[in-house]
Amino acid sequence: MSGSKMSLKRILAVSGAGVALATALVLAGIAHKNVKTDNLHHVAGLTPTTFVSDTINVDCSAAIEDILFGVIYAGTYDRMNNMLYTYHYRDLTGTEVGHTVVDMINQSQKLVLYHELRHAYNSRLMWRYDKLMGPDVFVIDEVSARVAENLAKISDKPSLKPGVLYSNVSYNISQDYDLKKIADFCIKNAVKEIEQTFEVSADIFNESSFYSQYDPVIPDVKINKKTLVNEMMVFEINGKKQNLMQLASKDVQESVEILKNKVENYLNAKYR
């Protein structure tokens, strides 16, 4: 079982379905009409999200092979029900290979929760943008979520147990690290991972865009697309808000634009 042969590509894209959660948000104290744009991050982090961990059984050698050379499902954020799911793999083959594979996956995916939490957080931002969002917005959402997971690894965040969680996350990173290099590393990794499952990811971005028309519109503050996209790349690091896209090199920023254009061209050719 050579490590160089393992694919272990992952699908971690936001669920497209959405319904009007405005009533629940009001009850949670979110929809204050005088909230200003500079309080967006505070507001976005206030709504609790329910975290559930599901189990995927690995019961035969074919399933092990599919995992090693195919796509694994690590987590989802269901906008319809404001539920966050991650997946724990359980070996039922009773073999050494099966045990090794599922143990490796569970270990490597233990911080995927922070990825899905970022989808939940970004959704709160999206609900302040009252226009239909294109797939390009969901590309940024996915880049942002993958950056969040990488930041969790760099800052040694703990794995969390199922329950009710808040989507705002603060990352503590050693002052020895250059944030510009971290921005480049995290965003480059995100783009590379999305490229690995490009067609699947592009279709999910398209689906998310379609279903975003059913998202709630929260009346506390309206934001434009530029603000939305910028804020989705802002992370709290060592107590300070940092826009990692702006910190990244021009080449890395351009790679994200190329990815967005590639997704748009692919979808135009397939569906339009």
Number of C-alpha atoms within 10 A of each C-alpha: 8 5 7 6 9 13 15 16 18 19 20 24 28 28 19 22 19 20 15 15 17 17 13 12 18 13 10 12 12 22 18 14 10 9 16 13 15 8 10 18 20 13 21 22 22 18 23 19 20 15 22 15 15 14 10 14 14 20 14 14 13 10 14 19 13 13 21 19 13 15 15 18 18 27 24 23 28 18 23 16 14 17 18 26 19 23 20 19 20 17 20 13 16 11 12 9 14 21 17 11 21 21 16 12 17 16 11 11 19 18 23 25 28 26 28 30 27 27 30 30 25 28 23 24 23 30 22 22 21 19 15 15 18 16 22 22 20 27 24 25 25 26 26 27 29 27 28 28 24 22 24 23 16 16 16 13 16 11 12 12 11 14 12 14 17 16 21 21 17 17 19 17 17 12 8 6 10 10 17 15 13 19 22 21 15 24 25 19 16 22 22 14 18 23 16 16 15 18 14 13 23 25 17 21 27 22 18 23 20 17 18 24 17 15 22 21 19 24 17 16 19 19 17 12 16 8 13 20 20 14 20 26 22 17 23 15 18 14 10 12 14 17 17 24 25 14 16 21 14 11 11 19 17 12 15 20 15 13 20 19 13 16 23 18 12 16 17 10 9 9 8 7
